[in-house]
Amino acid sequence: MSIIKVKTGGITADAITDALIADDVVGTEHLTANEVDTTALGADAVTGAQLADDAVNSEHYTDGSVDTAHIADAQITTAKLSTAVFTGATDIGADLADADLFLVDDGAGGTIRKTAASRLKTYAGSPAGTLSFQSYRSGDLSVSATTQTELVFNAEIFDGSSKYNTSNGRYTPGVAGTYFVTCNVSFAPGSNWGVGANGYLKIRKNGNGSNGEFGQISFQGSGDADDVGFSTSACIELGSSDYISMWWYHTAIAGNMLSVQSWFSGFRLD
């Protein structure tokens, strides 16, 4: 069988179609450089497998095309944040308010949560007036002789955080710190204030009369019937669940009074 040689000059334009070309016979060496353009590529034909590693740079991204769905968890670190995130922000222009928000790492466990500024008060301290109180007697109080009596100052002038209990005379601030506590009572013994009779005013922590007693002051009777003022104060360290209260003891005849000129107050130092 004779072989007929056909020269390219004998082939009309567009005469060789896909049907006349064997599968997988056209190699890249037969392609003219830069000849394959986007119109010759099928939709979604270029996959990740066809891309060289580190070949796609940011100039190939469409503006706004990178969204949170395309950022893996925990990939944005502090090293990626510009200092201008903070220094370039607009100043709040006002005092911090309770509703202002902060971001915190919850328990240093890597979980970011929000917290309102109002929560900072219980951790870092308290604003002026919120951990302070002043209470007083709204009427005379009868105190028995030779009896340790926890005094109940049953009314308030102020109590910034509602921590003083007028029903039992105890102040439980709920925040650990050092507190300055002071008290004044007016003791009216009448004719019962005999020579050698004693009165004691003291501050107790958690009602403890051994190592929890502070600022005790005493006075010994001289036989007259004058009212006697007792005043004492102390700086006391309190835990979050501790409380303080005032205690009284006297050896005069029973039925003596602490008058309405008696008060109990305190505030947090640090």
Helices and strands as residue ranges (DSSP letters): G 8-10, G 18-20, G 28-30, G 38-40, G 48-50, G 58-60, G 68-70, G 78-80, H 84-87, E 101-105, G 106-108, E 112-116, G 117-119, H 120-124, E 132-136, E 141-143, E 149-150, E 155-159, E 164-165, E 170-171, E 177-188, G 190-192, E 198-205, E 213-220, E 228-238, E 244-250, E 256-258, E 263-268
